[in-house]
Amino acid sequence: MQLTATPYEERLTAPRSWWLISFLVGVSFALILLPFGTLPLLGGLVGGTAAAAVVASAYGSPRIRVVGGSLIAGEAKIPVSALGGSQILDAEEARAWRTYKADTRAFLLLRAYIPTALRVEVTDPEDPTPYLYLSTREPEKLAAAIEAARKANT
């Protein structure tokens, strides 16, 4: 696999507060099982916390990568040659593209806890997807990596 001139990788991890919420879910399970004794209480605490942590981790596991002439965003893999211009979205503009400006045919890798995003046009005439909406903490770096990969492949 050939790397691009500017490799880029980002994992859209869940915020720290979600881990506290996972612990509180475990406490809730423990309180539910309190009438059954100490061992079920501890089992509820550990099991509830672990289950909630797995859910939080799975939701925060998608990665965005630019590698080998392709943009890989979650489950999608698109060659950079099929991508057009990109638009860096600040928090307000990103919210607009998530709501009233959104196209139902667009590919969204959306994480509400990440306020900024990158909107990348899809220029492939065979692909019905008009654009990609990618939640990212570093939209400038992602746009630069896509542009560098495009230039490296031409």
Secondary structure, DSSP 8 states (H G I E B T S, - for coil): ----SS-EEEE----HHHHHHHHHHHHHHHHHHGGG-HHHHHHHHHHHHHHHHHHHHHHT--EEEEETTEEEETTEEEEGGGEEEEEEE-HHHHHHHHTTT--TTSEEE--TT---EEEEEE--TT----EEEEE-S-HHHHHHHHHHHHHHT-
